[in-house]
Amino acid sequence: MVFAREINPDNYNRQEFKRLWESIHHKSTYYVEFDDEELIEKSVKALNEALFVKKPSYMITEAREMKAEQGLDFKINKDGKRQAELDKSSIQLRYDLLGEIASRTDLKRKTVANILKQISPSKFDVFAYNPEAFIQQASRLINEQKASQVIEHIRYNILEETFDSSIFTDNPLSGKVSDANMLKSEKGVYNYVKVDSGTERKFKEDLERFDDVMVYAKLPSKFKISTPLGDYNPDWAIAFRDGSVKHVYFVAETKGSMSTLQLKGAELAKIECAKAHFKALKEKGLIADDRIYDVVDSYEKLLEIVRG
């Protein structure tokens, strides 16, 4: 049994990879200047426009009793099923509405209360019928507005502390070479690369195929950028042949779709946070390129970016 997470020492020790790693290995902290009133206003609007909660229902099945040889049996009438909505008076569970939404959005109870008391009465009334669905949808919609504010107002401070290169060598073994999603690598810092989608598979194959690429790495999970919506782990770090492209060192996130209509909420916010992190690296003079990170859906799109 051979495990896939083996370092390729020749690629790992290449000067191109060392320079790539030195350009991106700084850690950072962030701060966000939230405007509570703006968040409340946008959340109220979102809840009024997009909160739709169905009343819970139950199925009534009508049957008639019939005599069988070994006892009683039941026969369902041909048209003996009907659906009925639960009346709110029949729901006995108690919910800490403010506490539940505050917990799921990381907001103060007071902020949540200010949002809920301003939504239309018809929207708030459905809480009594379906509390769990109300809490889930309200939390999601508020988090989407919060993510939007994060994108607009986040700032990063680059620290002196860096990720040690040992995160490549100490990373736990992640699979066997016989696994279908483990692909042999010639240019990677590992002998095998784990891919999570068809997009990643094609992207990896193109990194191997084109001469402009000198060395690349699927970044270990320990390489993280902190964001208000949880840690973010970019996909790839790539070093191109010097002189072949404008942006020699690049960090790429591969997605099947690059449309912001399909990259929503926390996913889009984390990507925008990563852009702010790498912009801060540039502003501190730690990287020379003005563009070192972006989302791509193919190697062709990556080339379009790095060639400037």
Secondary structure, 3 states (H helix, E strand, C coil): CCECCCECHHHHCCHHHHHHHHHHCEEEEEEECCCHHHHHHHHHHHHHHHCCCCCCEEEEEEEEEEEECCEEEEEEEEEEEEEEECCHHHCCCCCCHHHHHHHHHCCCHHHHHHHHCCCCHHHHHHHHHCHHHHHHHHHHHHHHHHHHHHHHHEEEEEEEEECCCHHHHCCCCCCECCCCCEEECCCECECEEECCCHHHHHHHHHHHHCCCEEEEEECCCCCCECCCCCCECCCEEEEECCCCCCCCEEEEEECCCCCCCCCCHHHHHHHHHHHHHHHHHHHCCCCCCCCCEEEECCHHHHHHHHCC
